[in-house]
Amino acid sequence: MAEYKLLLPSMGEGVMEATIISWMFNEGDFIKEDDSVVEIATDKVDSDVPTPVSGKIIKILKQKDDVAKIGEAIAILETESGSSESETPEPKSYEEVKDQIHQPEPEVISTLEQPLTNVFENSSNQNSDLYLSPLVKNIVQQENITDSELKNIIGSGLEGRITKEDILDFVKNRGTNAEAKSVPAQQVVSQPAQTSAPAPKVSSAPIQVGEGDEIIQMDRVRKIIAEAMVNSKHTSPHVTSFIESDVTNVVTWRAKNKDSYQKREGEKLTFMPIFIRAVVKAIQDFPMINVSVDGDKIIKKKNINIGMATALPDGNLIVPVIKNADQLSLSGLAKAINDLAYRARNKKLTPADTQGATYTISNVGTFGNLMGTPIIPQPQVAILAVGAIVKKPAVIETEFGDVIAIRQKMFMSHSYDHRVVDGSLGGMFLKHVNDYLENWDLNTEI
């Protein structure tokens, strides 16, 4: 018999740790190869971890609510002699896996010709050569943590990486920092003004709980959503443009093709593939919508990855991502959408399924709403909401004059980050999406 360490596997770009939700087996239980043994949660999605070997669990190293790092042992199994730990690859160090983590795209706009590197590349900070997750980076920017302060933070993550807990502990104890207290008053006065203000501290009157009121504790996902939405509003000045689109051709085309498509492919043909096709074409027309902001730098994304806001049965929201949507056919988009939507509602998404979006679409029409003003998912700079499609009388220009006809109409709203997207760009992008939908070819094949 031999011991085998069950390690927390890599879960996609930017994910370096996970929280243990529950174990599906107990110590002493025998498990088979590929059995799902533990449920974990990242800041993106919940998922199961299978075992690559068969054996008996002799010790669980990480309990419920414990945080484990990628490559860290979470349990010890007893296996047959042929499956010893010595025959199993050792956990990879950060240096070995960092190339698998998301790196900034090399296309940087304005006068920048060189690739964008870590935001702290000019710092003498000892941690500057380590990866900072998007969540940690947002906290650093919101709290205006300086390079010198980062230098003194000892990371507890893999290879000394600074984790969310490390940065929050630092912020909590920041007021007691002796160095901050010893800064001379005149030095503070002479410092230049900050280019960005810290996130405002919102104070409110105590909530009065009346007799019969029910107090419901937010679950983990709702807490993550709340934090992300507040962070986005603090980060991006939101502007929204609206347009009413005549989608009669789209409705007619879908009605003509949906039955044959379902018979052929065994799945439904929704409007979403058409909306995404129009958005992708508009992004190709206006690539500056497909960007992110890093300080005073604009990162123009090479890939077009479309996030698809999806409501879950428990009332929460998740945004699975269609990678390289510009390379998919209409049928390919339909299959990807149906697959992601099904797995989202059945808790079968992996962390990688929710990462890397460069633009997002939210279909508020699903709930019968005419329009909405969604919040931009960071670090994207724009999001489109499509409303319910309704029949309306409309004036149609013909060669014999104007006539009134019944048309299928839909409102769209485009919310964008005014730091980098002005009204002209945001409005023209929306107009192009509208034009692609209104001029949809009834002979389009799928």
C-alpha positions in Angstrom: 0.0 0.0 0.0 1.1 3.6 -0.6 0.0 7.1 0.3 -1.3 9.5 -2.4 -1.8 13.2 -1.9 -5.0 14.5 -3.5 -4.1 18.0 -4.8 -6.4 20.9 -5.6 -6.1 21.0 -9.4 -5.8 24.0 -11.7 -9.2 25.5 -12.4 -8.4 28.0 -15.2 -6.8 31.4 -15.7 -6.6 33.6 -12.7 -8.0 31.1 -10.2 -5.3 30.3 -7.6 -7.4 29.2 -4.6 -10.8 27.7 -3.7 -13.0 27.3 -0.6 -14.0 23.8 0.5 -17.8 23.6 0.5 -18.4 20.0 1.4 -16.9 16.5 1.2 -18.9 13.8 -0.5 -17.0 11.0 1.3 -15.7 10.6 4.8 -12.4 9.4 6.2 -12.2 5.6 5.8 -14.4 5.6 2.6 -13.1 3.9 -0.5 -13.3 6.0 -3.7 -12.9 5.0 -7.3 -10.9 6.8 -10.0 -12.8 9.8 -11.4 -15.2 9.9 -8.5 -16.2 13.4 -7.4 -14.9 13.7 -3.9 -15.2 17.3 -2.8 -17.2 20.3 -3.8 -15.3 23.6 -4.0 -16.1 27.3 -4.6 -14.1 30.0 -6.3 -15.2 33.6 -6.7 -16.6 32.5 -10.0 -18.4 29.2 -9.7 -18.9 26.0 -7.7 -17.5 22.8 -9.0 -16.5 19.2 -8.0 -13.0 17.8 -7.8 -12.6 14.2 -9.0 -9.9 11.9 -7.9 -7.4 10.6 -10.5 -6.8 7.4 -8.6 -8.7 4.8 -6.6 -8.1 4.3 -2.9 -9.2 4.8 0.7 -9.4 8.3 2.2 -7.2 8.1 5.3 -7.0 11.8 6.1 -8.9 14.9 5.1 -6.5 17.8 5.3 -8.9 20.7 4.4 -12.2 20.9 6.2 -15.4 22.7 5.2 -14.9 26.5 4.7 -11.1 26.1 4.6 -9.3 27.8 1.7 -6.9 25.7 -0.3 -4.3 26.9 -2.9 -3.8 25.4 -6.3 -1.4 22.5 -6.0 -2.0 22.1 -2.2 -2.9 18.7 -0.8 -6.5 18.5 0.4 -6.6 14.8 1.4 -4.4 11.7 1.7 -5.5 8.5 0.1 -4.2 4.9 0.6 -3.7 3.3 -2.7 -2.4 0.0 -4.1 1.4 -0.1 -4.3 1.4 0.7 -8.0 -0.1 4.2 -7.4 2.5 5.6 -5.0 3.0 9.2 -4.5 6.5 8.9 -6.0 4.9 8.0 -9.4 2.6 11.1 -9.3 3.8 14.5 -10.5 4.7 16.9 -7.7 2.6 20.0 -7.3 3.6 22.6 -9.8 5.1 25.8 -8.5 3.8 29.2 -9.4 6.7 29.7 -11.9 5.6 26.5 -13.7 1.9 27.4 -13.9 2.0 31.2 -14.3 2.0 30.9 -18.1 -1.4 29.3 -17.8 -2.7 32.3 -15.9 -4.3 35.2 -17.8 -1.7 37.6 -19.0 -2.6 41.0 -20.5 -3.1 41.2 -24.2 -0.1 42.7 -26.1 -2.2 45.2 -28.0 -2.1 48.4 -26.0 -3.9 51.5 -27.5 -2.9 55.1 -27.7 0.8 55.7 -28.2 1.8 52.6 -26.3 3.7 50.2 -28.6 5.0 47.8 -26.0 3.1 45.0 -24.2 1.4 45.9 -21.0 3.1 44.2 -18.0 2.2 44.1 -14.3 0.8 47.4 -13.1 3.5 47.4 -10.5 6.4 46.7 -12.9 8.3 49.8 -11.9 8.0 49.1 -8.3 10.8 47.9 -6.0 8.2 45.8 -4.3 9.4 42.3 -3.6 6.0 40.9 -4.6 5.8 42.8 -7.9 7.0 39.7 -9.9 4.1 37.7 -8.5 0.6 37.4 -9.9 -2.1 39.6 -8.3 -5.5 38.2 -8.9 -8.1 40.6 -10.3 -9.9 40.7 -7.0 -6.7 41.5 -5.0 -5.8 44.1 -7.7 -9.2 45.8 -7.3 -8.7 46.0 -3.6 -5.3 47.5 -4.0 -6.6 50.2 -6.4 -9.7 51.0 -4.3 -7.7 51.3 -1.1 -4.9 53.2 -2.8 -2.3 50.8 -1.4 1.2 52.1 -2.4 4.1 50.1 -3.7 6.0 50.6 -0.5 3.1 49.2 1.5 2.8 46.2 -0.8 6.5 45.6 -0.2 5.8 44.9 3.4 2.9 42.5 2.9 4.0 38.9 3.3 1.9 36.7 1.0 0.5 33.5 2.3 -0.4 32.1 -1.1 1.5 29.7 -3.4 5.1 30.9 -3.9 4.4 33.9 -1.6 1.5 35.2 -3.6 -0.6 37.9 -1.9 -4.1 36.5 -1.4 -7.4 38.2 -0.7 -7.1 37.4 3.0 -3.6 39.0 3.1 -4.7 42.2 1.5 -7.9 42.5 3.7 -5.9 41.9 6.8 -3.5 44.6 5.8 -6.4 47.0 5.1 -8.0 46.2 8.5 -4.8 46.9 10.4 -3.6 49.7 8.2 -4.5 52.4 10.7 -2.0 50.9 13.2 0.9 51.0 10.8 3.7 52.7 12.5 5.2 53.9 9.2 2.0 55.7 8.2 1.8 57.4 11.6 5.4 58.7 11.4 5.0 60.6 8.1 5.7 64.3 8.7 2.8 66.6 8.2 4.8 68.8 5.7 5.6 65.7 3.7 1.9 64.9 3.3 1.1 68.5 2.3 3.8 68.4 -0.4 2.5 65.2 -2.1 0.6 65.6 -5.4 -3.1 65.1 -5.4 -4.2 61.5 -6.1 -5.4 60.9 -9.6 -8.3 58.8 -8.4 -10.3 59.0 -5.2 -10.7 56.0 -2.9 -14.1 54.3 -2.9 -16.5 56.3 -0.8 -17.5 55.0 2.5 -21.2 54.7 2.5 -22.9 55.2 5.8 -26.6 54.7 6.4 -29.0 54.9 9.3 -29.5 51.6 11.2 -32.2 49.4 9.7 -35.2 49.0 11.9 -36.4 45.4 12.1 -40.1 45.4 12.8 -42.3 42.7 14.3 -42.8 39.9 11.8 -39.9 41.0 9.5 -37.7 38.1 8.3 -34.0 38.4 8.3 -32.3 36.4 5.5 -28.6 35.9 5.5 -27.0 36.4 2.0 -25.6 33.2 0.6 -22.0 33.1 -0.7 -22.9 33.8 -4.3 -25.1 36.7 -3.5 -22.3 38.3 -1.4 -19.9 37.9 -4.4 -22.5 39.5 -6.7 -23.1 42.4 -4.3 -19.4 43.1 -3.9 -18.8 43.0 -7.7 -21.7 45.3 -8.4 -20.6 47.9 -5.9 -17.0 47.7 -7.1 -18.1 48.3 -10.7 -20.1 51.4 -9.8 -17.1 52.7 -7.8 -14.8 51.9 -10.7 -16.7 52.9 -13.9 -18.8 56.0 -14.5 -21.8 54.5 -16.2 -23.5 56.0 -19.3 -26.4 54.4 -21.1 -27.7 54.8 -24.6 -31.1 53.4 -25.8 -32.5 52.4 -29.2 -35.7 50.8 -30.4 -35.0 48.1 -33.0 -37.4 46.6 -35.6 -36.6 42.9 -35.3 -39.4 41.7 -37.6 -37.0 39.9 -39.9 -35.3 38.2 -37.0 -38.6 37.0 -35.6 -39.8 35.8 -39.0 -36.5 34.0 -39.7 -36.5 32.2 -36.3 -40.2 31.1 -36.7 -39.3 29.6 -40.1 -36.2 27.7 -38.9 -36.7 26.8 -35.2 -38.7 23.6 -35.8 -36.4 22.2 -38.4 -33.4 23.1 -36.3 -34.8 21.4 -33.2 -35.6 18.3 -35.3 -32.1 18.2 -36.7 -30.1 19.1 -33.7 -32.3 18.1 -30.8 -32.2 21.5 -29.1 -34.0 24.9 -29.2 -33.1 27.8 -31.4 -33.4 31.0 -29.3 -32.9 34.6 -30.3 -29.6 34.8 -28.4 -27.4 33.5 -31.2 -28.7 36.2 -33.5 -28.1 38.9 -30.9 -24.6 37.7 -30.3 -23.9 37.5 -34.0 -24.9 41.2 -34.3 -22.8 42.2 -31.3 -19.7 40.4 -32.7 -20.1 42.2 -36.0 -20.4 45.5 -34.3 -17.3 44.8 -32.1 -15.4 44.1 -35.3 -16.6 47.5 -36.6 -15.7 49.3 -33.3 -12.9 47.3 -31.6 -12.5 50.0 -29.0 -15.5 48.6 -27.3 -13.6 45.3 -26.7 -11.1 46.8 -24.3 -10.2 46.9 -20.6 -8.7 49.8 -18.5 -5.6 49.4 -16.3 -4.9 52.7 -14.7 -4.1 55.1 -17.6 -3.6 52.3 -20.1 -6.2 50.8 -22.4 -5.9 47.2 -23.3 -7.4 46.3 -26.6 -8.5 42.6 -26.6 -7.6 40.3 -29.4 -10.3 37.8 -28.7 -14.0 38.4 -28.7 -15.4 36.5 -25.7 -19.1 37.1 -25.1 -20.5 36.8 -21.5 -24.1 35.7 -21.3 -25.9 36.8 -18.1 -27.9 33.8 -16.9 -30.4 33.7 -14.1 -30.2 30.7 -11.8 -33.1 28.8 -10.2 -32.0 30.0 -6.7 -32.4 33.6 -7.8 -28.7 34.3 -8.2 -26.9 35.3 -11.4 -23.9 33.9 -13.3 -22.2 34.9 -16.5 -20.8 31.9 -18.6 -18.6 33.0 -21.5 -18.6 32.0 -25.2 -15.0 32.0 -26.1 -13.9 33.3 -29.5 -17.5 34.0 -30.5 -16.4 35.6 -33.8 -15.1 32.2 -34.9 -18.3 30.3 -34.4 -21.1 29.8 -37.0 -24.7 30.6 -36.1 -25.2 27.0 -35.4 -22.1 26.9 -33.3 -23.2 29.9 -31.3 -26.6 28.2 -30.7 -25.0 25.0 -29.4 -22.5 26.9 -27.2 -25.4 29.0 -25.7 -27.6 26.0 -25.0 -24.7 24.1 -23.5 -23.6 26.9 -21.2 -27.2 27.7 -20.1 -27.9 24.1 -19.3 -24.8 23.6 -17.3 -25.2 27.0 -15.5 -28.7 26.0 -14.3 -27.6 22.5 -13.3 -24.4 23.7 -11.4 -22.1 21.9 -13.9 -20.0 24.9 -15.0 -16.3 24.9 -14.4 -14.4 28.1 -13.2 -12.9 28.4 -16.7 -16.5 28.7 -18.2 -17.0 32.0 -16.4 -13.7 33.7 -17.2 -12.3 35.9 -19.9 -15.4 37.7 -21.1 -14.6 40.9 -23.1 -18.2 42.0 -23.6 -21.5 40.9 -22.0 -25.2 40.6 -23.1 -28.1 40.5 -20.7 -31.5 39.4 -21.9 -33.9 41.3 -19.6 -36.7 40.5 -22.1 -36.8 37.0 -20.7 -38.6 38.4 -17.7 -41.0 40.5 -19.8 -39.1 43.7 -19.2 -38.9 46.3 -22.0 -35.5 47.6 -21.1 -32.9 47.7 -18.4 -29.7 49.4 -17.4 -27.3 46.6 -16.3 -24.0 47.2 -14.4 -20.8 46.7 -16.4 -18.9 43.5 -15.3 -15.4 44.5 -14.5 -12.9 44.7 -16.2 -15.1 45.0 -19.3 -16.2 48.5 -20.4 -19.7 47.9 -21.8 -22.7 45.7 -21.6 -25.8 45.3 -23.8 -29.4 44.7 -22.5 -32.0 43.4 -24.9 -35.7 43.8 -23.9 -38.9 41.9 -24.7 -40.0 41.7 -28.3 -43.5 43.1 -28.7 -45.8 43.8 -31.6 -46.4 47.5 -32.3 -47.9 49.7 -35.0 -45.2 51.4 -36.9 -44.9 53.8 -39.8 -43.3 52.1 -42.8 -41.9 54.0 -45.8 -42.9 52.4 -49.1 -42.6 53.5 -52.8 -46.4 54.4 -52.6 -46.0 56.5 -49.4 -46.1 55.9 -45.7 -48.2 53.1 -44.3 -48.9 51.8 -40.8 -48.1 48.2 -40.2 -47.7 45.7 -37.3 -44.0 45.2 -36.6 -41.9 43.3 -34.0 -40.1 45.9 -31.8 -37.4 45.6 -29.1 -35.6 48.1 -27.0 -31.9 47.8 -26.5 -29.8 49.6 -23.9 -26.0 49.9 -24.0 -24.2 50.8 -20.8 -20.6 51.8 -21.1 -17.6 53.1 -19.1 -17.3 56.8 -19.8 -13.6 56.8 -18.8 -12.8 55.3 -22.3 -16.1 55.1 -24.2 -17.7 58.4 -25.1 -21.3 58.9 -26.3 -20.3 58.9 -29.9 -18.6 55.5 -29.8 -21.2 54.0 -27.4 -24.0 55.3 -29.6 -22.5 54.3 -32.9 -21.8 50.8 -31.6 -25.5 50.4 -30.5 -26.7 51.7 -33.9 -24.6 49.1 -35.7 -26.0 46.3 -33.6 -29.5 47.7 -34.4 -28.7 47.8 -38.1 -27.5 44.2 -38.2 -30.7 43.1 -36.5 -33.1 45.2 -38.7 -31.4 44.0 -41.9 -31.2 40.4 -40.9 -31.2 38.2 -44.1 -34.3 36.0 -44.2 -32.2 33.5 -46.3 -29.5 33.1 -43.6 -28.7 29.4 -43.2 -28.1 27.6 -40.0 
